[in-house]
Amino acid sequence: MPLLQNANSIAVIIPTYNSMKHFKETIESVLNQTLPPDEILVNDDDSSDGTPDFAESYGPPVRVFRRANQRQSASRNFAATQTECEWLAFLDHRARSKPNKLQRPREELIRNPPADL
């Protein structure tokens, strides 16, 4: 169930397709953030290599959606509709996130509330 929307909630969206080669590093980089996300939404595009099952093995805050024949932008857009978090961060399935990727923008908003990120 999605979280209630509030200014302190953040979801990380990761579209995947046959991502097992890099996915452990990707998801661990999100789980090890200095400011952990409230949700990690993995939208899998019909992988045949076990990616969605592996992602589901993490349990909350990871949620996995399985949707075939979606392109990356459609996959991101769908996942964005599945959360009520105020902030969204996007990460490619082969990328690794720097440990402070989520914390730095939050700190900037605290310093400058009218900022638009």
Backbone as CSV, one residue per row, in Angstrom:
resi,resn,N_x,N_y,N_z,CA_x,CA_y,CA_z,C_x,C_y,C_z
1,MET,0.836,-1.176,0.000,0.000,0.000,0.000,0.884,1.244,0.000
2,PRO,0.596,2.216,-0.865,1.400,3.427,-0.927,1.350,4.213,0.377
3,LEU,2.407,4.955,0.611,2.475,5.812,1.788,1.604,7.043,1.590
4,LEU,1.201,7.660,2.699,0.505,8.929,2.593,1.488,9.989,2.133
5,GLN,1.019,10.860,1.271,1.889,11.891,0.720,2.284,12.881,1.813
6,ASN,3.567,13.153,1.917,4.053,14.193,2.807,5.393,14.687,2.302
7,ALA,5.788,15.850,2.790,6.989,16.508,2.296,8.258,15.739,2.626
8,ASN,8.182,14.781,3.493,9.376,14.040,3.891,9.473,12.666,3.260
9,SER,8.581,12.341,2.360,8.603,10.993,1.784,9.237,11.009,0.397
10,ILE,9.986,9.939,0.134,10.668,9.832,-1.155,10.623,8.394,-1.650
11,ALA,10.385,8.259,-2.941,10.387,6.945,-3.593,11.458,6.944,-4.671
12,VAL,12.168,5.851,-4.773,13.143,5.659,-5.841,12.529,4.682,-6.837
13,ILE,12.531,5.076,-8.100,11.937,4.276,-9.164,13.041,3.695,-10.038
14,ILE,13.025,2.367,-10.197,14.029,1.672,-10.991,13.334,0.792,-12.029
15,PRO,13.319,1.198,-13.304,12.816,0.302,-14.346,13.864,-0.783,-14.630
16,THR,13.427,-2.017,-14.815,14.384,-3.096,-15.050,13.973,-3.962,-16.235
17,TYR,14.990,-4.574,-16.830,14.788,-5.607,-17.843,16.062,-6.450,-17.900
18,ASN,15.944,-7.717,-17.530,17.097,-8.633,-17.507,18.321,-7.947,-16.906
19,SER,18.164,-7.529,-15.664,19.151,-6.679,-14.999,20.000,-7.396,-13.961
20,MET,19.919,-8.708,-13.875,20.599,-9.425,-12.796,22.095,-9.152,-12.722
21,LYS,22.729,-8.917,-13.837,24.182,-8.717,-13.835,24.598,-7.542,-12.950
22,HIS,23.787,-6.497,-12.908,24.145,-5.284,-12.171,23.169,-4.948,-11.048
23,PHE,22.052,-5.641,-10.982,20.967,-5.172,-10.132,21.279,-5.208,-8.642
24,LYS,22.022,-6.174,-8.171,22.345,-6.224,-6.740,23.073,-4.947,-6.329
25,GLU,24.052,-4.528,-7.106,24.783,-3.293,-6.787,23.855,-2.088,-6.843
26,THR,22.958,-2.077,-7.816,22.026,-0.956,-7.954,21.127,-0.835,-6.734
27,ILE,20.453,-1.921,-6.375,19.498,-1.845,-5.273,20.195,-1.630,-3.937
28,GLU,21.353,-2.211,-3.763,22.098,-2.007,-2.509,22.537,-0.553,-2.380
29,SER,22.862,0.090,-3.502,23.259,1.500,-3.435,22.091,2.371,-2.983
30,VAL,20.879,1.961,-3.271,19.698,2.704,-2.820,19.413,2.380,-1.355
31,LEU,19.498,1.130,-0.995,19.230,0.733,0.395,20.254,1.304,1.369
32,ASN,21.438,1.614,0.895,22.501,2.126,1.760,22.629,3.641,1.731
33,GLN,21.580,4.332,1.339,21.595,5.790,1.317,21.733,6.360,2.733
34,THR,22.369,7.525,2.834,22.450,8.204,4.127,21.065,8.669,4.578
35,LEU,20.172,8.892,3.642,18.760,9.167,3.916,17.970,8.103,3.154
36,PRO,17.547,7.038,3.835,16.882,5.938,3.130,15.550,6.364,2.527
37,PRO,15.202,5.826,1.361,13.904,6.133,0.766,12.782,5.428,1.518
38,ASP,11.587,5.978,1.388,10.413,5.334,1.975,9.977,4.134,1.149
39,GLU,10.194,4.228,-0.164,9.834,3.131,-1.062,10.874,3.020,-2.177
40,ILE,11.057,1.802,-2.640,11.831,1.544,-3.855,10.890,0.783,-4.775
41,LEU,10.555,1.408,-5.884,9.599,0.826,-6.818,10.348,0.281,-8.024
42,VAL,10.327,-1.026,-8.167,10.994,-1.701,-9.273,9.909,-2.101,-10.267
43,ASN,10.009,-1.578,-11.471,9.030,-1.910,-12.507,9.738,-2.753,-13.563
44,ASP,9.461,-4.035,-13.556,10.160,-4.973,-14.430,9.405,-5.197,-15.737
45,ASP,10.146,-5.166,-16.829,9.581,-5.304,-18.176,9.737,-6.733,-18.697
46,ASP,9.166,-7.689,-17.955,9.117,-9.087,-18.394,10.494,-9.737,-18.514
47,SER,11.328,-9.534,-17.517,12.663,-10.148,-17.513,12.575,-11.666,-17.496
48,SER,13.563,-12.295,-18.110,13.626,-13.759,-18.113,14.806,-14.275,-17.295
49,ASP,15.499,-13.368,-16.580,16.698,-13.765,-15.839,16.516,-13.763,-14.325
50,GLY,15.290,-13.632,-13.841,15.036,-13.677,-12.402,15.096,-12.335,-11.703
51,THR,15.256,-11.264,-12.439,15.361,-9.938,-11.821,14.195,-9.623,-10.888
52,PRO,12.927,-9.792,-11.308,11.841,-9.404,-10.399,11.779,-10.257,-9.131
53,ASP,12.067,-11.546,-9.240,12.064,-12.403,-8.056,13.172,-11.986,-7.093
54,PHE,14.329,-11.666,-7.645,15.438,-11.210,-6.812,15.064,-9.913,-6.100
55,ALA,14.469,-8.975,-6.823,14.063,-7.702,-6.223,13.043,-7.930,-5.112
56,GLU,12.074,-8.814,-5.345,11.058,-9.099,-4.332,11.659,-9.716,-3.079
57,SER,12.778,-10.405,-3.213,13.388,-11.060,-2.055,13.847,-10.057,-0.996
58,TYR,13.998,-8.799,-1.364,14.401,-7.782,-0.392,13.269,-7.405,0.552
59,GLY,12.031,-7.569,0.122,10.910,-7.164,0.960,10.851,-5.646,1.092
60,PRO,9.978,-5.152,1.992,9.847,-3.705,2.150,11.181,-3.063,2.525
61,PRO,11.474,-1.918,1.955,10.600,-0.988,1.246,10.515,-1.232,-0.262
62,VAL,11.020,-2.376,-0.733,10.999,-2.661,-2.171,9.627,-3.207,-2.570
63,ARG,9.062,-2.613,-3.615,7.833,-3.133,-4.221,8.121,-3.362,-5.694
64,VAL,7.649,-4.495,-6.214,7.945,-4.878,-7.595,6.648,-4.958,-8.400
65,PHE,6.712,-4.386,-9.589,5.603,-4.463,-10.538,6.119,-5.175,-11.781
66,ARG,5.300,-6.021,-12.352,5.682,-6.772,-13.552,4.745,-6.356,-14.681
67,ARG,5.333,-5.713,-15.675,4.545,-5.225,-16.808,5.345,-5.469,-18.077
68,ALA,4.785,-6.229,-18.978,5.490,-6.594,-20.210,5.384,-5.503,-21.263
69,ASN,6.431,-5.435,-22.072,6.473,-4.579,-23.256,6.277,-3.100,-22.967
70,GLN,6.930,-2.638,-21.920,6.920,-1.215,-21.581,8.305,-0.643,-21.875
71,ARG,8.348,0.517,-22.390,9.629,1.206,-22.566,9.992,1.885,-21.248
72,GLN,11.226,2.345,-21.149,11.725,2.896,-19.898,10.877,4.077,-19.401
73,SER,10.513,4.986,-20.270,9.729,6.135,-19.814,8.334,5.708,-19.361
74,ALA,7.696,4.799,-20.071,6.382,4.308,-19.659,6.484,3.560,-18.332
75,SER,7.566,2.842,-18.158,7.800,2.110,-16.924,7.955,3.069,-15.746
76,ARG,8.721,4.126,-15.941,8.889,5.135,-14.888,7.561,5.810,-14.566
77,ASN,6.836,6.187,-15.615,5.561,6.879,-15.404,4.574,6.003,-14.642
78,PHE,4.510,4.718,-14.988,3.616,3.824,-14.269,3.999,3.752,-12.797
79,ALA,5.266,3.535,-12.513,5.706,3.427,-11.117,5.387,4.704,-10.347
80,ALA,5.518,5.843,-10.997,5.218,7.119,-10.333,3.755,7.191,-9.901
81,THR,2.878,6.509,-10.617,1.461,6.528,-10.244,1.157,5.572,-9.090
82,GLN,2.113,4.744,-8.712,1.894,3.727,-7.678,2.349,4.161,-6.291
83,THR,2.769,5.405,-6.147,3.224,5.893,-4.849,2.545,7.209,-4.523
84,GLU,2.475,7.498,-3.256,1.985,8.790,-2.816,3.111,9.602,-2.194
85,CYS,4.332,9.152,-2.384,5.475,9.913,-1.874,5.548,11.266,-2.578
86,GLU,6.001,12.254,-1.845,6.107,13.608,-2.373,7.219,13.733,-3.413
87,TRP,8.344,13.071,-3.159,9.511,13.194,-4.034,9.791,11.871,-4.729
88,LEU,10.227,11.982,-5.988,10.601,10.808,-6.772,12.042,10.952,-7.218
89,ALA,12.780,9.873,-7.123,14.141,9.817,-7.653,14.174,8.651,-8.634
90,PHE,14.816,8.849,-9.759,14.885,7.824,-10.796,16.300,7.290,-10.892
91,LEU,16.412,5.991,-11.086,17.723,5.362,-11.182,17.661,4.283,-12.253
92,ASP,18.647,4.275,-13.137,18.745,3.251,-14.164,19.107,1.917,-13.517
93,HIS,18.638,0.835,-14.087,18.870,-0.494,-13.506,20.329,-0.915,-13.504
94,ARG,21.190,-0.229,-14.226,22.623,-0.561,-14.232,23.453,0.456,-13.474
95,ALA,22.808,1.427,-12.857,23.525,2.510,-12.181,23.684,2.217,-10.691
96,ARG,24.619,2.925,-10.104,24.782,2.906,-8.652,24.605,4.338,-8.173
97,SER,23.875,4.472,-7.101,23.585,5.787,-6.553,24.635,6.162,-5.525
98,LYS,25.101,7.419,-5.568,26.012,7.887,-4.528,25.278,7.866,-3.194
99,PRO,25.992,7.603,-2.100,25.341,7.427,-0.795,24.491,8.608,-0.328
100,ASN,24.771,9.801,-0.817,24.029,10.978,-0.356,23.091,11.541,-1.424
101,LYS,22.775,10.754,-2.426,21.921,11.226,-3.529,20.572,11.740,-3.045
102,LEU,20.004,11.142,-2.040,18.703,11.558,-1.541,18.829,12.621,-0.443
103,GLN,19.886,12.576,0.304,20.066,13.501,1.419,20.390,14.925,0.956
104,ARG,21.226,15.068,-0.055,21.652,16.405,-0.476,20.506,17.288,-0.943
105,PRO,19.600,16.822,-1.792,18.477,17.684,-2.176,17.590,18.053,-0.980
106,ARG,17.390,17.103,-0.063,16.578,17.388,1.128,17.217,18.497,1.949
107,GLU,18.524,18.430,2.155,19.215,19.479,2.907,19.088,20.836,2.223
108,GLU,19.167,20.835,0.903,19.047,22.085,0.157,17.649,22.681,0.314
109,LEU,16.638,21.839,0.313,15.275,22.341,0.509,15.060,22.893,1.911
110,ILE,15.699,22.312,2.876,15.597,22.824,4.251,16.250,24.203,4.338
111,ARG,17.404,24.357,3.671,18.094,25.648,3.679,17.339,26.712,2.878
112,ASN,16.649,26.289,1.828,15.998,27.223,0.925,14.606,26.691,0.564
113,PRO,13.621,26.834,1.462,12.292,26.249,1.242,11.607,26.619,-0.078
114,PRO,11.753,27.853,-0.608,11.050,28.134,-1.855,11.736,27.551,-3.100
115,ALA,12.864,26.869,-2.910,13.585,26.314,-4.053,12.705,25.302,-4.787
116,ASP,12.932,25.193,-6.077,12.195,24.238,-6.907,13.217,23.276,-7.494
117,LEU,13.169,22.044,-7.063,14.127,21.044,-7.528,13.472,20.127,-8.516
